[in-house]
Amino acid sequence: MAAVTIRNLSEEAHRALKVRAAQHNRSTEAEMRAILEAAVRPEGRLRLGTALSEMSRKIGLTNADVEALEYGRGTRPAEPMRFE
């Protein structure tokens, strides 16, 4: 697991973190982890797999359709594009 060091944090911010952690019954470190997780992984974020699954359900795509696409696809690698 990665470790992060935060330098030059103001005393006011550190004190506020400690108060917030106490309000949530967590350590200051656990509170910082929770804040960072919420900032970089918000609940409403778009999840690509979920979005694709919902789209395929809406249009009625089935496993048989996907298998047919895979069967019809060639096994040779695609030729690179030429810009001449």
HTML snippet that shows the backbone in 3Dmol.js (N, CA, C, O; Angstrom):
<script src="https://3Dmol.org/build/3Dmol-min.js"></script>
<div id="view" style="width:600px;height:400px;position:relative"></div>
<script>
const pdb = `
ATOM      1  N   MET A   1       0.844  -1.171   0.000  1.00  0.00           N
ATOM      2  CA  MET A   1       0.000   0.000   0.000  1.00  0.00           C
ATOM      3  C   MET A   1       0.891   1.236   0.000  1.00  0.00           C
ATOM      4  O   MET A   1       1.932   1.260   0.656  1.00  0.00           O
ATOM      5  N   ALA A   2       0.486   2.240  -0.723  1.00  0.00           N
ATOM      6  CA  ALA A   2       1.269   3.464  -0.852  1.00  0.00           C
ATOM      7  C   ALA A   2       1.185   4.313   0.413  1.00  0.00           C
ATOM      8  O   ALA A   2       0.200   4.262   1.150  1.00  0.00           O
ATOM      9  N   ALA A   3       2.219   5.078   0.643  1.00  0.00           N
ATOM     10  CA  ALA A   3       2.249   6.023   1.758  1.00  0.00           C
ATOM     11  C   ALA A   3       2.439   7.422   1.188  1.00  0.00           C
ATOM     12  O   ALA A   3       3.144   7.605   0.195  1.00  0.00           O
ATOM     13  N   VAL A   4       1.811   8.401   1.816  1.00  0.00           N
ATOM     14  CA  VAL A   4       1.875   9.779   1.365  1.00  0.00           C
ATOM     15  C   VAL A   4       2.282  10.656   2.537  1.00  0.00           C
ATOM     16  O   VAL A   4       1.796  10.476   3.654  1.00  0.00           O
ATOM     17  N   THR A   5       3.172  11.602   2.283  1.00  0.00           N
ATOM     18  CA  THR A   5       3.550  12.584   3.282  1.00  0.00           C
ATOM     19  C   THR A   5       3.046  13.941   2.832  1.00  0.00           C
ATOM     20  O   THR A   5       3.256  14.332   1.684  1.00  0.00           O
ATOM     21  N   ILE A   6       2.389  14.655   3.716  1.00  0.00           N
ATOM     22  CA  ILE A   6       1.882  15.987   3.390  1.00  0.00           C
ATOM     23  C   ILE A   6       2.711  16.992   4.166  1.00  0.00           C
ATOM     24  O   ILE A   6       2.706  17.007   5.396  1.00  0.00           O
ATOM     25  N   ARG A   7       3.414  17.821   3.434  1.00  0.00           N
ATOM     26  CA  ARG A   7       4.268  18.831   4.066  1.00  0.00           C
ATOM     27  C   ARG A   7       3.578  20.190   4.025  1.00  0.00           C
ATOM     28  O   ARG A   7       2.691  20.435   3.207  1.00  0.00           O
ATOM     29  N   ASN A   8       4.005  21.058   4.925  1.00  0.00           N
ATOM     30  CA  ASN A   8       3.555  22.455   4.968  1.00  0.00           C
ATOM     31  C   ASN A   8       2.049  22.600   5.145  1.00  0.00           C
ATOM     32  O   ASN A   8       1.454  23.531   4.604  1.00  0.00           O
ATOM     33  N   LEU A   9       1.427  21.701   5.887  1.00  0.00           N
ATOM     34  CA  LEU A   9       0.015  21.807   6.212  1.00  0.00           C
ATOM     35  C   LEU A   9      -0.110  22.812   7.352  1.00  0.00           C
ATOM     36  O   LEU A   9       0.598  22.711   8.353  1.00  0.00           O
ATOM     37  N   SER A  10      -0.994  23.762   7.201  1.00  0.00           N
ATOM     38  CA  SER A  10      -1.131  24.787   8.243  1.00  0.00           C
ATOM     39  C   SER A  10      -1.651  24.164   9.532  1.00  0.00           C
ATOM     40  O   SER A  10      -2.315  23.128   9.519  1.00  0.00           O
ATOM     41  N   GLU A  11      -1.334  24.820  10.640  1.00  0.00           N
ATOM     42  CA  GLU A  11      -1.811  24.346  11.944  1.00  0.00           C
ATOM     43  C   GLU A  11      -3.332  24.353  11.998  1.00  0.00           C
ATOM     44  O   GLU A  11      -3.943  23.472  12.603  1.00  0.00           O
ATOM     45  N   GLU A  12      -3.937  25.345  11.367  1.00  0.00           N
ATOM     46  CA  GLU A  12      -5.399  25.445  11.358  1.00  0.00           C
ATOM     47  C   GLU A  12      -6.014  24.245  10.630  1.00  0.00           C
ATOM     48  O   GLU A  12      -6.987  23.654  11.098  1.00  0.00           O
ATOM     49  N   ALA A  13      -5.438  23.898   9.489  1.00  0.00           N
ATOM     50  CA  ALA A  13      -5.956  22.758   8.729  1.00  0.00           C
ATOM     51  C   ALA A  13      -5.759  21.466   9.512  1.00  0.00           C
ATOM     52  O   ALA A  13      -6.648  20.615   9.535  1.00  0.00           O
ATOM     53  N   HIS A  14      -4.609  21.311  10.152  1.00  0.00           N
ATOM     54  CA  HIS A  14      -4.343  20.101  10.933  1.00  0.00           C
ATOM     55  C   HIS A  14      -5.318  20.001  12.106  1.00  0.00           C
ATOM     56  O   HIS A  14      -5.834  18.922  12.399  1.00  0.00           O
ATOM     57  N   ARG A  15      -5.564  21.116  12.766  1.00  0.00           N
ATOM     58  CA  ARG A  15      -6.504  21.135  13.888  1.00  0.00           C
ATOM     59  C   ARG A  15      -7.913  20.785  13.390  1.00  0.00           C
ATOM     60  O   ARG A  15      -8.625  20.014  14.032  1.00  0.00           O
ATOM     61  N   ALA A  16      -8.309  21.351  12.252  1.00  0.00           N
ATOM     62  CA  ALA A  16      -9.638  21.070  11.694  1.00  0.00           C
ATOM     63  C   ALA A  16      -9.765  19.597  11.321  1.00  0.00           C
ATOM     64  O   ALA A  16     -10.826  19.000  11.509  1.00  0.00           O
ATOM     65  N   LEU A  17      -8.697  19.009  10.797  1.00  0.00           N
ATOM     66  CA  LEU A  17      -8.712  17.579  10.479  1.00  0.00           C
ATOM     67  C   LEU A  17      -8.910  16.740  11.729  1.00  0.00           C
ATOM     68  O   LEU A  17      -9.668  15.769  11.727  1.00  0.00           O
ATOM     69  N   LYS A  18      -8.220  17.124  12.800  1.00  0.00           N
ATOM     70  CA  LYS A  18      -8.345  16.378  14.047  1.00  0.00           C
ATOM     71  C   LYS A  18      -9.764  16.468  14.605  1.00  0.00           C
ATOM     72  O   LYS A  18     -10.302  15.481  15.108  1.00  0.00           O
ATOM     73  N   VAL A  19     -10.364  17.649  14.515  1.00  0.00           N
ATOM     74  CA  VAL A  19     -11.746  17.826  14.989  1.00  0.00           C
ATOM     75  C   VAL A  19     -12.694  17.001  14.135  1.00  0.00           C
ATOM     76  O   VAL A  19     -13.561  16.298  14.654  1.00  0.00           O
ATOM     77  N   ARG A  20     -12.522  17.091  12.821  1.00  0.00           N
ATOM     78  CA  ARG A  20     -13.391  16.330  11.905  1.00  0.00           C
ATOM     79  C   ARG A  20     -13.253  14.827  12.143  1.00  0.00           C
ATOM     80  O   ARG A  20     -14.245  14.098  12.119  1.00  0.00           O
ATOM     81  N   ALA A  21     -12.026  14.368  12.371  1.00  0.00           N
ATOM     82  CA  ALA A  21     -11.791  12.950  12.651  1.00  0.00           C
ATOM     83  C   ALA A  21     -12.497  12.532  13.929  1.00  0.00           C
ATOM     84  O   ALA A  21     -13.100  11.461  13.989  1.00  0.00           O
ATOM     85  N   ALA A  22     -12.425  13.361  14.936  1.00  0.00           N
ATOM     86  CA  ALA A  22     -13.086  13.046  16.202  1.00  0.00           C
ATOM     87  C   ALA A  22     -14.601  12.983  16.019  1.00  0.00           C
ATOM     88  O   ALA A  22     -15.262  12.142  16.628  1.00  0.00           O
ATOM     89  N   GLN A  23     -15.152  13.857  15.192  1.00  0.00           N
ATOM     90  CA  GLN A  23     -16.597  13.850  14.929  1.00  0.00           C
ATOM     91  C   GLN A  23     -17.031  12.564  14.233  1.00  0.00           C
ATOM     92  O   GLN A  23     -18.160  12.108  14.414  1.00  0.00           O
ATOM     93  N   HIS A  24     -16.136  11.978  13.437  1.00  0.00           N
ATOM     94  CA  HIS A  24     -16.455  10.737  12.723  1.00  0.00           C
ATOM     95  C   HIS A  24     -15.918   9.497  13.443  1.00  0.00           C
ATOM     96  O   HIS A  24     -15.955   8.392  12.901  1.00  0.00           O
ATOM     97  N   ASN A  25     -15.420   9.689  14.664  1.00  0.00           N
ATOM     98  CA  ASN A  25     -14.869   8.580  15.456  1.00  0.00           C
ATOM     99  C   ASN A  25     -13.765   7.831  14.718  1.00  0.00           C
ATOM    100  O   ASN A  25     -13.725   6.601  14.712  1.00  0.00           O
ATOM    101  N   ARG A  26     -12.866   8.602  14.093  1.00  0.00           N
ATOM    102  CA  ARG A  26     -11.739   8.021  13.373  1.00  0.00           C
ATOM    103  C   ARG A  26     -10.455   8.703  13.815  1.00  0.00           C
ATOM    104  O   ARG A  26     -10.474   9.764  14.439  1.00  0.00           O
ATOM    105  N   SER A  27      -9.343   8.071  13.476  1.00  0.00           N
ATOM    106  CA  SER A  27      -8.051   8.721  13.683  1.00  0.00           C
ATOM    107  C   SER A  27      -7.889   9.798  12.621  1.00  0.00           C
ATOM    108  O   SER A  27      -8.594   9.801  11.612  1.00  0.00           O
ATOM    109  N   THR A  28      -6.963  10.701  12.854  1.00  0.00           N
ATOM    110  CA  THR A  28      -6.698  11.753  11.869  1.00  0.00           C
ATOM    111  C   THR A  28      -6.246  11.134  10.547  1.00  0.00           C
ATOM    112  O   THR A  28      -6.644  11.590   9.475  1.00  0.00           O
ATOM    113  N   GLU A  29      -5.427  10.111  10.624  1.00  0.00           N
ATOM    114  CA  GLU A  29      -4.956   9.436   9.408  1.00  0.00           C
ATOM    115  C   GLU A  29      -6.112   8.796   8.652  1.00  0.00           C
ATOM    116  O   GLU A  29      -6.187   8.902   7.428  1.00  0.00           O
ATOM    117  N   ALA A  30      -7.014   8.132   9.371  1.00  0.00           N
ATOM    118  CA  ALA A  30      -8.174   7.508   8.725  1.00  0.00           C
ATOM    119  C   ALA A  30      -9.073   8.563   8.097  1.00  0.00           C
ATOM    120  O   ALA A  30      -9.651   8.339   7.033  1.00  0.00           O
ATOM    121  N   GLU A  31      -9.190   9.702   8.749  1.00  0.00           N
ATOM    122  CA  GLU A  31     -10.009  10.791   8.199  1.00  0.00           C
ATOM    123  C   GLU A  31      -9.401  11.316   6.906  1.00  0.00           C
ATOM    124  O   GLU A  31     -10.119  11.568   5.938  1.00  0.00           O
ATOM    125  N   MET A  32      -8.086  11.483   6.883  1.00  0.00           N
ATOM    126  CA  MET A  32      -7.424  11.940   5.653  1.00  0.00           C
ATOM    127  C   MET A  32      -7.616  10.938   4.532  1.00  0.00           C
ATOM    128  O   MET A  32      -7.834  11.329   3.385  1.00  0.00           O
ATOM    129  N   ARG A  33      -7.537   9.645   4.846  1.00  0.00           N
ATOM    130  CA  ARG A  33      -7.768   8.622   3.819  1.00  0.00           C
ATOM    131  C   ARG A  33      -9.178   8.733   3.274  1.00  0.00           C
ATOM    132  O   ARG A  33      -9.387   8.656   2.063  1.00  0.00           O
ATOM    133  N   ALA A  34     -10.149   8.916   4.163  1.00  0.00           N
ATOM    134  CA  ALA A  34     -11.545   9.021   3.733  1.00  0.00           C
ATOM    135  C   ALA A  34     -11.750  10.248   2.846  1.00  0.00           C
ATOM    136  O   ALA A  34     -12.457  10.174   1.840  1.00  0.00           O
ATOM    137  N   ILE A  35     -11.144  11.365   3.208  1.00  0.00           N
ATOM    138  CA  ILE A  35     -11.269  12.591   2.410  1.00  0.00           C
ATOM    139  C   ILE A  35     -10.656  12.391   1.031  1.00  0.00           C
ATOM    140  O   ILE A  35     -11.254  12.767   0.023  1.00  0.00           O
ATOM    141  N   LEU A  36      -9.472  11.804   0.985  1.00  0.00           N
ATOM    142  CA  LEU A  36      -8.812  11.584  -0.308  1.00  0.00           C
ATOM    143  C   LEU A  36      -9.589  10.601  -1.176  1.00  0.00           C
ATOM    144  O   LEU A  36      -9.743  10.823  -2.376  1.00  0.00           O
ATOM    145  N   GLU A  37     -10.078   9.521  -0.581  1.00  0.00           N
ATOM    146  CA  GLU A  37     -10.873   8.548  -1.356  1.00  0.00           C
ATOM    147  C   GLU A  37     -12.113   9.202  -1.940  1.00  0.00           C
ATOM    148  O   GLU A  37     -12.437   8.986  -3.108  1.00  0.00           O
ATOM    149  N   ALA A  38     -12.811  10.002  -1.136  1.00  0.00           N
ATOM    150  CA  ALA A  38     -14.028  10.669  -1.616  1.00  0.00           C
ATOM    151  C   ALA A  38     -13.711  11.662  -2.728  1.00  0.00           C
ATOM    152  O   ALA A  38     -14.512  11.853  -3.643  1.00  0.00           O
ATOM    153  N   ALA A  39     -12.543  12.293  -2.648  1.00  0.00           N
ATOM    154  CA  ALA A  39     -12.176  13.290  -3.656  1.00  0.00           C
ATOM    155  C   ALA A  39     -11.825  12.651  -4.989  1.00  0.00           C
ATOM    156  O   ALA A  39     -12.188  13.179  -6.040  1.00  0.00           O
ATOM    157  N   VAL A  40     -11.131  11.536  -4.963  1.00  0.00           N
ATOM    158  CA  VAL A  40     -10.668  10.945  -6.223  1.00  0.00           C
ATOM    159  C   VAL A  40     -11.567   9.835  -6.734  1.00  0.00           C
ATOM    160  O   VAL A  40     -11.472   9.451  -7.900  1.00  0.00           O
ATOM    161  N   ARG A  41     -12.431   9.320  -5.890  1.00  0.00           N
ATOM    162  CA  ARG A  41     -13.350   8.254  -6.314  1.00  0.00           C
ATOM    163  C   ARG A  41     -14.760   8.564  -5.841  1.00  0.00           C
ATOM    164  O   ARG A  41     -15.294   7.843  -4.998  1.00  0.00           O
ATOM    165  N   PRO A  42     -15.385   9.632  -6.369  1.00  0.00           N
ATOM    166  CA  PRO A  42     -16.725   9.998  -5.919  1.00  0.00           C
ATOM    167  C   PRO A  42     -17.751   8.922  -6.263  1.00  0.00           C
ATOM    168  O   PRO A  42     -17.584   8.172  -7.225  1.00  0.00           O
ATOM    169  N   GLU A  43     -18.813   8.858  -5.466  1.00  0.00           N
ATOM    170  CA  GLU A  43     -19.833   7.823  -5.664  1.00  0.00           C
ATOM    171  C   GLU A  43     -20.505   7.913  -7.027  1.00  0.00           C
ATOM    172  O   GLU A  43     -20.845   6.889  -7.620  1.00  0.00           O
ATOM    173  N   GLY A  44     -20.698   9.128  -7.526  1.00  0.00           N
ATOM    174  CA  GLY A  44     -21.407   9.313  -8.783  1.00  0.00           C
ATOM    175  C   GLY A  44     -20.535   9.211 -10.014  1.00  0.00           C
ATOM    176  O   GLY A  44     -20.959   9.605 -11.101  1.00  0.00           O
ATOM    177  N   ARG A  45     -19.319   8.690  -9.873  1.00  0.00           N
ATOM    178  CA  ARG A  45     -18.419   8.650 -11.025  1.00  0.00           C
ATOM    179  C   ARG A  45     -18.917   7.647 -12.067  1.00  0.00           C
ATOM    180  O   ARG A  45     -19.608   6.678 -11.751  1.00  0.00           O
ATOM    181  N   LEU A  46     -18.548   7.910 -13.297  1.00  0.00           N
ATOM    182  CA  LEU A  46     -18.925   7.017 -14.382  1.00  0.00           C
ATOM    183  C   LEU A  46     -18.053   5.776 -14.342  1.00  0.00           C
ATOM    184  O   LEU A  46     -16.825   5.858 -14.347  1.00  0.00           O
ATOM    185  N   ARG A  47     -18.691   4.656 -14.303  1.00  0.00           N
ATOM    186  CA  ARG A  47     -17.976   3.385 -14.359  1.00  0.00           C
ATOM    187  C   ARG A  47     -18.207   2.809 -15.749  1.00  0.00           C
ATOM    188  O   ARG A  47     -19.331   2.473 -16.121  1.00  0.00           O
ATOM    189  N   LEU A  48     -17.132   2.702 -16.502  1.00  0.00           N
ATOM    190  CA  LEU A  48     -17.225   2.336 -17.909  1.00  0.00           C
ATOM    191  C   LEU A  48     -17.914   0.995 -18.111  1.00  0.00           C
ATOM    192  O   LEU A  48     -18.795   0.881 -18.963  1.00  0.00           O
ATOM    193  N   GLY A  49     -17.533  -0.022 -17.345  1.00  0.00           N
ATOM    194  CA  GLY A  49     -18.144  -1.343 -17.502  1.00  0.00           C
ATOM    195  C   GLY A  49     -19.638  -1.314 -17.239  1.00  0.00           C
ATOM    196  O   GLY A  49     -20.413  -1.936 -17.966  1.00  0.00           O
ATOM    197  N   THR A  50     -20.044  -0.598 -16.207  1.00  0.00           N
ATOM    198  CA  THR A  50     -21.461  -0.481 -15.878  1.00  0.00           C
ATOM    199  C   THR A  50     -22.205   0.245 -16.987  1.00  0.00           C
ATOM    200  O   THR A  50     -23.301  -0.160 -17.376  1.00  0.00           O
ATOM    201  N   ALA A  51     -21.605   1.332 -17.501  1.00  0.00           N
ATOM    202  CA  ALA A  51     -22.248   2.097 -18.565  1.00  0.00           C
ATOM    203  C   ALA A  51     -22.421   1.253 -19.823  1.00  0.00           C
ATOM    204  O   ALA A  51     -23.482   1.283 -20.447  1.00  0.00           O
ATOM    205  N   LEU A  52     -21.396   0.507 -20.198  1.00  0.00           N
ATOM    206  CA  LEU A  52     -21.487  -0.343 -21.386  1.00  0.00           C
ATOM    207  C   LEU A  52     -22.521  -1.449 -21.202  1.00  0.00           C
ATOM    208  O   LEU A  52     -23.263  -1.775 -22.128  1.00  0.00           O
ATOM    209  N   SER A  53     -22.564  -2.016 -20.017  1.00  0.00           N
ATOM    210  CA  SER A  53     -23.533  -3.063 -19.731  1.00  0.00           C
ATOM    211  C   SER A  53     -24.964  -2.529 -19.843  1.00  0.00           C
ATOM    212  O   SER A  53     -25.831  -3.180 -20.427  1.00  0.00           O
ATOM    213  N   GLU A  54     -25.203  -1.344 -19.282  1.00  0.00           N
ATOM    214  CA  GLU A  54     -26.537  -0.742 -19.365  1.00  0.00           C
ATOM    215  C   GLU A  54     -26.921  -0.424 -20.806  1.00  0.00           C
ATOM    216  O   GLU A  54     -28.062  -0.641 -21.213  1.00  0.00           O
ATOM    217  N   MET A  55     -25.955   0.094 -21.581  1.00  0.00           N
ATOM    218  CA  MET A  55     -26.232   0.404 -22.984  1.00  0.00           C
ATOM    219  C   MET A  55     -26.587  -0.846 -23.766  1.00  0.00           C
ATOM    220  O   MET A  55     -27.519  -0.835 -24.570  1.00  0.00           O
ATOM    221  N   SER A  56     -25.841  -1.934 -23.534  1.00  0.00           N
ATOM    222  CA  SER A  56     -26.124  -3.165 -24.281  1.00  0.00           C
ATOM    223  C   SER A  56     -27.470  -3.747 -23.893  1.00  0.00           C
ATOM    224  O   SER A  56     -28.165  -4.320 -24.732  1.00  0.00           O
ATOM    225  N   ARG A  57     -27.845  -3.606 -22.624  1.00  0.00           N
ATOM    226  CA  ARG A  57     -29.160  -4.086 -22.195  1.00  0.00           C
ATOM    227  C   ARG A  57     -30.277  -3.292 -22.856  1.00  0.00           C
ATOM    228  O   ARG A  57     -31.300  -3.849 -23.252  1.00  0.00           O
ATOM    229  N   LYS A  58     -30.066  -1.968 -22.973  1.00  0.00           N
ATOM    230  CA  LYS A  58     -31.093  -1.111 -23.573  1.00  0.00           C
ATOM    231  C   LYS A  58     -31.341  -1.473 -25.028  1.00  0.00           C
ATOM    232  O   LYS A  58     -32.484  -1.430 -25.485  1.00  0.00           O
ATOM    233  N   ILE A  59     -30.285  -1.832 -25.773  1.00  0.00           N
ATOM    234  CA  ILE A  59     -30.477  -2.148 -27.189  1.00  0.00           C
ATOM    235  C   ILE A  59     -30.769  -3.626 -27.418  1.00  0.00           C
ATOM    236  O   ILE A  59     -30.997  -4.051 -28.551  1.00  0.00           O
ATOM    237  N   GLY A  60     -30.762  -4.410 -26.336  1.00  0.00           N
ATOM    238  CA  GLY A  60     -31.116  -5.818 -26.450  1.00  0.00           C
ATOM    239  C   GLY A  60     -29.980  -6.729 -26.880  1.00  0.00           C
ATOM    240  O   GLY A  60     -30.229  -7.823 -27.387  1.00  0.00           O
ATOM    241  N   LEU A  61     -28.741  -6.304 -26.688  1.00  0.00           N
ATOM    242  CA  LEU A  61     -27.590  -7.117 -27.049  1.00  0.00           C
ATOM    243  C   LEU A  61     -27.503  -8.330 -26.122  1.00  0.00           C
ATOM    244  O   LEU A  61     -27.629  -8.201 -24.905  1.00  0.00           O
ATOM    245  N   THR A  62     -27.287  -9.499 -26.707  1.00  0.00           N
ATOM    246  CA  THR A  62     -27.195 -10.731 -25.917  1.00  0.00           C
ATOM    247  C   THR A  62     -25.796 -11.322 -26.037  1.00  0.00           C
ATOM    248  O   THR A  62     -24.987 -10.875 -26.850  1.00  0.00           O
ATOM    249  N   ASN A  63     -25.524 -12.322 -25.224  1.00  0.00           N
ATOM    250  CA  ASN A  63     -24.244 -13.028 -25.312  1.00  0.00           C
ATOM    251  C   ASN A  63     -24.063 -13.658 -26.688  1.00  0.00           C
ATOM    252  O   ASN A  63     -22.951 -13.711 -27.213  1.00  0.00           O
ATOM    253  N   ALA A  64     -25.162 -14.136 -27.268  1.00  0.00           N
ATOM    254  CA  ALA A  64     -25.089 -14.740 -28.598  1.00  0.00           C
ATOM    255  C   ALA A  64     -24.632 -13.707 -29.635  1.00  0.00           C
ATOM    256  O   ALA A  64     -23.878 -14.034 -30.552  1.00  0.00           O
ATOM    257  N   ASP A  65     -25.090 -12.469 -29.486  1.00  0.00           N
ATOM    258  CA  ASP A  65     -24.664 -11.408 -30.401  1.00  0.00           C
ATOM    259  C   ASP A  65     -23.167 -11.155 -30.286  1.00  0.00           C
ATOM    260  O   ASP A  65     -22.479 -10.998 -31.294  1.00  0.00           O
ATOM    261  N   VAL A  66     -22.672 -11.116 -29.069  1.00  0.00           N
ATOM    262  CA  VAL A  66     -21.251 -10.885 -28.848  1.00  0.00           C
ATOM    263  C   VAL A  66     -20.441 -12.045 -29.418  1.00  0.00           C
ATOM    264  O   VAL A  66     -19.403 -11.826 -30.044  1.00  0.00           O
ATOM    265  N   GLU A  67     -20.903 -13.270 -29.210  1.00  0.00           N
ATOM    266  CA  GLU A  67     -20.206 -14.443 -29.748  1.00  0.00           C
ATOM    267  C   GLU A  67     -20.183 -14.402 -31.274  1.00  0.00           C
ATOM    268  O   GLU A  67     -19.182 -14.778 -31.884  1.00  0.00           O
ATOM    269  N   ALA A  68     -21.269 -13.950 -31.897  1.00  0.00           N
ATOM    270  CA  ALA A  68     -21.315 -13.853 -33.357  1.00  0.00           C
ATOM    271  C   ALA A  68     -20.308 -12.816 -33.858  1.00  0.00           C
ATOM    272  O   ALA A  68     -19.663 -13.021 -34.886  1.00  0.00           O
ATOM    273  N   LEU A  69     -20.177 -11.714 -33.136  1.00  0.00           N
ATOM    274  CA  LEU A  69     -19.194 -10.698 -33.518  1.00  0.00           C
ATOM    275  C   LEU A  69     -17.783 -11.249 -33.405  1.00  0.00           C
ATOM    276  O   LEU A  69     -16.949 -11.014 -34.280  1.00  0.00           O
ATOM    277  N   GLU A  70     -17.515 -11.976 -32.337  1.00  0.00           N
ATOM    278  CA  GLU A  70     -16.184 -12.554 -32.151  1.00  0.00           C
ATOM    279  C   GLU A  70     -15.891 -13.611 -33.209  1.00  0.00           C
ATOM    280  O   GLU A  70     -14.758 -13.709 -33.680  1.00  0.00           O
ATOM    281  N   TYR A  71     -16.887 -14.400 -33.591  1.00  0.00           N
ATOM    282  CA  TYR A  71     -16.711 -15.443 -34.598  1.00  0.00           C
ATOM    283  C   TYR A  71     -16.398 -14.832 -35.959  1.00  0.00           C
ATOM    284  O   TYR A  71     -15.569 -15.356 -36.702  1.00  0.00           O
ATOM    285  N   GLY A  72     -17.065 -13.717 -36.289  1.00  0.00           N
ATOM    286  CA  GLY A  72     -16.883 -13.092 -37.594  1.00  0.00           C
ATOM    287  C   GLY A  72     -15.597 -12.289 -37.712  1.00  0.00           C
ATOM    288  O   GLY A  72     -15.187 -11.923 -38.814  1.00  0.00           O
ATOM    289  N   ARG A  73     -14.971 -12.019 -36.595  1.00  0.00           N
ATOM    290  CA  ARG A  73     -13.743 -11.220 -36.619  1.00  0.00           C
ATOM    291  C   ARG A  73     -12.572 -12.074 -37.086  1.00  0.00           C
ATOM    292  O   ARG A  73     -12.439 -13.232 -36.689  1.00  0.00           O
ATOM    293  N   GLY A  74     -11.739 -11.503 -37.921  1.00  0.00           N
ATOM    294  CA  GLY A  74     -10.562 -12.217 -38.401  1.00  0.00           C
ATOM    295  C   GLY A  74      -9.531 -12.402 -37.297  1.00  0.00           C
ATOM    296  O   GLY A  74      -9.523 -11.671 -36.306  1.00  0.00           O
ATOM    297  N   THR A  75      -8.661 -13.394 -37.483  1.00  0.00           N
ATOM    298  CA  THR A  75      -7.634 -13.652 -36.472  1.00  0.00           C
ATOM    299  C   THR A  75      -6.326 -12.968 -36.807  1.00  0.00           C
ATOM    300  O   THR A  75      -5.424 -12.904 -35.972  1.00  0.00           O
ATOM    301  N   ARG A  76      -6.214 -12.450 -38.035  1.00  0.00           N
ATOM    302  CA  ARG A  76      -5.009 -11.752 -38.439  1.00  0.00           C
ATOM    303  C   ARG A  76      -4.987 -10.358 -37.835  1.00  0.00           C
ATOM    304  O   ARG A  76      -6.027  -9.702 -37.766  1.00  0.00           O
ATOM    305  N   PRO A  77      -3.822  -9.891 -37.395  1.00  0.00           N
ATOM    306  CA  PRO A  77      -3.760  -8.529 -36.863  1.00  0.00           C
ATOM    307  C   PRO A  77      -4.115  -7.498 -37.939  1.00  0.00           C
ATOM    308  O   PRO A  77      -3.883  -7.725 -39.126  1.00  0.00           O
ATOM    309  N   ALA A  78      -4.664  -6.395 -37.523  1.00  0.00           N
ATOM    310  CA  ALA A  78      -5.041  -5.346 -38.463  1.00  0.00           C
ATOM    311  C   ALA A  78      -3.784  -4.722 -39.070  1.00  0.00           C
ATOM    312  O   ALA A  78      -2.739  -4.636 -38.425  1.00  0.00           O
ATOM    313  N   GLU A  79      -3.909  -4.294 -40.310  1.00  0.00           N
ATOM    314  CA  GLU A  79      -2.821  -3.602 -40.982  1.00  0.00           C
ATOM    315  C   GLU A  79      -2.756  -2.178 -40.456  1.00  0.00           C
ATOM    316  O   GLU A  79      -3.794  -1.541 -40.278  1.00  0.00           O
ATOM    317  N   PRO A  80      -1.556  -1.668 -40.204  1.00  0.00           N
ATOM    318  CA  PRO A  80      -1.453  -0.284 -39.736  1.00  0.00           C
ATOM    319  C   PRO A  80      -1.878   0.693 -40.829  1.00  0.00           C
ATOM    320  O   PRO A  80      -1.752   0.401 -42.018  1.00  0.00           O
ATOM    321  N   MET A  81      -2.376   1.841 -40.420  1.00  0.00           N
ATOM    322  CA  MET A  81      -2.795   2.861 -41.371  1.00  0.00           C
ATOM    323  C   MET A  81      -1.564   3.458 -42.044  1.00  0.00           C
ATOM    324  O   MET A  81      -0.490   3.552 -41.448  1.00  0.00           O
ATOM    325  N   ARG A  82      -1.747   3.858 -43.298  1.00  0.00           N
ATOM    326  CA  ARG A  82      -0.653   4.496 -44.036  1.00  0.00           C
ATOM    327  C   ARG A  82      -1.086   5.930 -44.369  1.00  0.00           C
ATOM    328  O   ARG A  82      -2.185   6.162 -44.872  1.00  0.00           O
ATOM    329  N   PHE A  83      -0.211   6.862 -44.082  1.00  0.00           N
ATOM    330  CA  PHE A  83      -0.478   8.257 -44.379  1.00  0.00           C
ATOM    331  C   PHE A  83       0.477   8.700 -45.480  1.00  0.00           C
ATOM    332  O   PHE A  83       1.569   9.198 -45.205  1.00  0.00           O
ATOM    333  N   GLU A  84       0.063   8.517 -46.708  1.00  0.00           N
ATOM    334  CA  GLU A  84       0.930   8.846 -47.840  1.00  0.00           C
ATOM    335  C   GLU A  84       0.359   9.994 -48.636  1.00  0.00           C
ATOM    336  O   GLU A  84       0.954  10.412 -49.630  1.00  0.00           O
TER     337      GLU A  84
END
`;
const viewer = $3Dmol.createViewer("view");
viewer.addModel(pdb, "pdb");
viewer.setStyle({}, {cartoon: {color: "spectrum"}});
viewer.zoomTo();
viewer.render();
</script>
